[in-house]
């Protein structure tokens, strides 16, 4: 008989963990730029995309007005029509490409069946992270989404993990963080007293040696479906 232990929590990252985001932002941005240029932005598409990338680098990926700034830089003033074209195209293309990994939903079902409670810890904006979960139709699996926006600190800062554990009333020794970033997700979780699972990660051989040398409670897997073999 499965025991439902309320202090056991599995925390997930979203991008690159539950869903593949490797190319979709770039594809969506290029589609948006293409439409803006076709409708009067006076640069060629490569030039315009280069300017946009500079703005994103300076403002950060979570800034909400990249296309507004783009028209100001290029035209000397904000063009509401071009901004609207860029924003709508970007979001439509991005959301059309939004898909969970093949084993994501089966893994979430399995974890719930084992009595784990689920939550998200994300460096991002709260409403955007919930939007992704809703569009993927997996939002009902999660009790909370804890973000850097609300906490004021990003992973790997210990505070965001502490806040998440407090919100979920989780026991760090019986909880786990699943993500794809070695430093932000895995090291951040371990420093907060949780164990960690790295999935779809670009973890290096040097990182693996560090895990082994320091005897860190970090497991590296290739596919999210392999979580079922560990938890």
C-alpha positions as CSV (number, residue, x, y, z in Angstrom):
1,X,0.0,0.0,0.0
2,X,1.4,3.4,-1.0
3,X,1.9,5.8,1.9
4,X,1.0,9.4,1.1
5,X,3.9,11.4,2.8
6,X,3.0,15.0,2.7
7,X,6.5,16.2,3.3
8,X,7.9,14.6,0.2
9,X,8.0,17.2,-2.6
10,X,9.4,17.0,-6.1
11,X,10.3,20.4,-7.4
12,X,10.7,20.9,-11.2
13,X,12.3,23.4,-13.4
14,X,10.2,24.0,-16.6
15,X,12.3,25.1,-19.6
16,X,14.5,22.3,-20.8
17,X,13.2,19.9,-18.1
18,X,9.5,19.5,-18.7
19,X,9.5,20.8,-22.3
20,X,12.1,21.4,-25.0
21,X,12.9,25.0,-25.4
22,X,16.2,24.6,-27.3
23,X,15.1,26.5,-30.4
24,X,11.6,27.8,-30.0
25,X,12.5,31.3,-28.6
26,X,14.9,32.0,-31.5
27,X,12.4,30.6,-34.1
28,X,9.6,32.8,-32.6
29,X,11.8,35.9,-32.5
30,X,13.0,35.5,-36.1
31,X,9.4,35.0,-37.3
32,X,8.4,38.2,-35.4
33,X,11.3,40.2,-36.9
34,X,10.4,38.9,-40.4
35,X,6.9,40.2,-40.2
36,X,8.0,43.6,-38.7
37,X,10.5,44.1,-41.6
38,X,7.8,43.0,-44.2
39,X,5.6,45.7,-42.7
40,X,7.9,48.6,-42.8
41,X,10.8,48.2,-40.2
42,X,13.6,49.8,-42.3
43,X,16.3,47.1,-41.8
44,X,16.9,43.8,-43.4
45,X,16.0,40.8,-41.3
46,X,19.5,39.8,-40.2
47,X,20.2,43.4,-39.1
48,X,17.0,43.7,-37.2
49,X,17.5,40.4,-35.5
50,X,21.0,41.5,-34.5
51,X,19.6,44.7,-32.9
52,X,16.9,42.6,-31.1
53,X,19.5,40.2,-29.7
54,X,21.5,43.2,-28.3
55,X,18.3,44.5,-26.7
56,X,17.6,41.1,-25.1
57,X,21.1,40.9,-23.9
58,X,20.9,44.3,-22.3
59,X,17.4,44.1,-20.9
60,X,17.3,40.4,-20.0
61,X,15.1,37.7,-21.5
62,X,12.2,38.4,-19.0
63,X,11.8,42.0,-20.0
64,X,8.4,42.5,-21.5
65,X,9.0,45.3,-24.1
66,X,11.8,44.1,-26.4
67,X,9.9,45.0,-29.5
68,X,9.0,48.5,-28.2
69,X,12.7,49.2,-27.6
70,X,13.5,47.8,-31.1
71,X,11.2,50.3,-32.8
72,X,12.5,53.2,-30.7
73,X,16.1,52.3,-31.6
74,X,15.5,51.9,-35.3
75,X,12.8,54.6,-35.9
76,X,13.5,57.0,-33.1
77,X,10.0,56.5,-31.7
78,X,7.8,53.6,-30.7
79,X,5.6,52.2,-33.5
80,X,2.5,50.6,-31.9
81,X,1.5,48.7,-35.0
82,X,4.9,47.1,-35.6
83,X,5.2,46.3,-31.8
84,X,1.9,44.6,-31.9
85,X,2.9,42.6,-35.0
86,X,6.1,41.5,-33.3
87,X,4.5,40.6,-30.0
88,X,1.6,38.7,-31.4
89,X,3.8,36.7,-33.9
90,X,6.3,35.9,-31.3
91,X,3.8,34.6,-28.8
92,X,1.8,32.7,-31.5
93,X,4.8,30.9,-32.9
94,X,6.3,30.2,-29.5
95,X,3.1,28.7,-28.1
96,X,2.6,26.7,-31.3
97,X,6.0,25.1,-30.7
98,X,5.4,24.5,-27.0
99,X,5.3,20.7,-26.4
100,X,6.2,18.6,-23.4
101,X,8.9,15.9,-23.7
102,X,7.4,12.6,-24.6
103,X,7.7,11.1,-21.1
104,X,6.8,14.2,-19.2
105,X,3.1,13.5,-18.5
106,X,3.7,9.8,-17.7
107,X,6.4,10.9,-15.2
108,X,4.1,13.4,-13.5
109,X,1.4,10.8,-13.2
110,X,3.9,8.3,-11.7
111,X,5.1,10.7,-9.1
112,X,1.6,11.6,-8.0
113,X,0.8,7.9,-7.8
114,X,3.8,7.5,-5.4
115,X,2.5,10.1,-3.1
116,X,4.8,13.0,-4.0
117,X,3.5,16.5,-4.1
118,X,4.8,18.6,-7.1
119,X,5.8,22.2,-7.4
120,X,7.9,24.4,-9.7
121,X,11.0,26.5,-8.9
122,X,11.8,28.8,-11.8
123,X,14.0,31.8,-12.6
124,X,11.3,33.8,-14.3
125,X,8.0,35.6,-14.1
126,X,5.2,33.8,-12.2
127,X,2.4,34.4,-14.7
128,X,4.6,33.2,-17.6
129,X,5.5,30.0,-15.9
130,X,1.9,29.2,-15.0
131,X,1.0,30.0,-18.6
132,X,3.4,27.4,-19.9
133,X,2.0,24.8,-17.5
134,X,-1.6,25.6,-18.5
135,X,-0.8,25.5,-22.2
136,X,0.9,22.1,-21.8
137,X,-2.2,21.0,-19.8
138,X,-0.1,19.9,-16.9
139,X,-1.0,22.7,-14.4
140,X,-3.3,20.4,-12.4
141,X,-0.3,18.3,-11.3
142,X,1.4,21.3,-9.5
143,X,0.4,22.8,-6.2
144,X,2.7,25.9,-6.4
145,X,5.0,27.8,-8.8
146,X,7.8,29.6,-6.9
147,X,9.6,32.1,-9.1
148,X,12.6,34.5,-8.8
149,X,10.1,37.3,-9.5
150,X,8.2,36.7,-6.2
151,X,11.2,35.7,-4.1
152,X,13.6,38.4,-5.3
153,X,16.5,35.9,-5.8
154,X,17.3,33.5,-8.6
155,X,18.5,29.9,-8.5
156,X,21.0,28.8,-7.3
157,X,20.5,31.2,-4.3
158,X,19.5,29.2,-1.3
159,X,16.6,31.6,-0.5
160,X,14.4,30.5,-3.4
161,X,14.7,26.9,-2.4
162,X,14.0,27.7,1.3
163,X,10.9,29.7,0.3
164,X,9.7,26.8,-1.9
165,X,10.2,24.3,0.9
166,X,8.4,26.5,3.3
167,X,5.4,27.1,1.0
168,X,5.1,23.3,0.3
169,X,5.9,22.3,3.9
170,X,8.5,20.0,2.5
171,X,11.2,18.1,4.2
172,X,14.4,18.8,2.4
173,X,15.9,15.4,3.2
174,X,12.9,13.7,1.6
175,X,12.5,16.1,-1.3
176,X,14.2,16.5,-4.7
177,X,14.8,19.1,-7.4
178,X,14.7,18.0,-11.0
179,X,16.2,20.4,-13.6
180,X,18.6,20.7,-16.5
181,X,21.1,23.3,-15.2
182,X,24.1,22.0,-13.1
183,X,24.7,25.1,-11.1
184,X,21.2,26.7,-10.9
185,X,19.2,23.5,-10.3
186,X,21.5,20.8,-9.0
187,X,24.1,22.7,-6.9
188,X,21.4,25.2,-5.7
189,X,19.2,22.3,-4.5
190,X,22.1,20.4,-2.8
191,X,23.2,23.6,-1.0
192,X,19.6,23.9,0.3
193,X,19.7,20.4,1.6
194,X,17.7,18.7,-1.1
195,X,18.9,15.9,-3.5
196,X,18.9,16.7,-7.2
197,X,18.3,15.0,-10.5
198,X,19.8,16.5,-13.7
199,X,17.9,15.7,-16.9
200,X,18.5,16.8,-20.5
201,X,21.6,18.5,-19.1
202,X,24.8,19.8,-20.8
203,X,26.7,18.6,-17.7
204,X,30.4,18.4,-18.5
205,X,32.9,15.7,-17.5
206,X,34.4,18.2,-15.1
207,X,31.0,18.6,-13.5
208,X,30.6,14.8,-13.2
209,X,34.1,14.6,-11.5
210,X,33.1,17.3,-9.1
211,X,29.9,15.5,-8.2
212,X,31.9,12.3,-7.6
213,X,34.7,14.1,-5.7
214,X,32.4,16.0,-3.4
215,X,30.0,13.0,-3.1
216,X,27.0,15.2,-3.9
217,X,23.5,13.8,-4.0
218,X,23.1,14.5,-7.7
219,X,21.9,11.9,-10.2
220,X,22.4,12.5,-13.9
221,X,19.9,11.0,-16.3
222,X,19.3,11.3,-20.1
223,X,15.5,11.3,-20.2
224,X,12.8,12.5,-17.9
225,X,11.2,9.1,-18.1
226,X,14.1,7.7,-16.1
227,X,12.9,9.6,-13.0
228,X,10.5,6.6,-12.6
229,X,13.5,4.3,-12.0
230,X,14.9,6.6,-9.2
231,X,12.0,7.8,-7.2
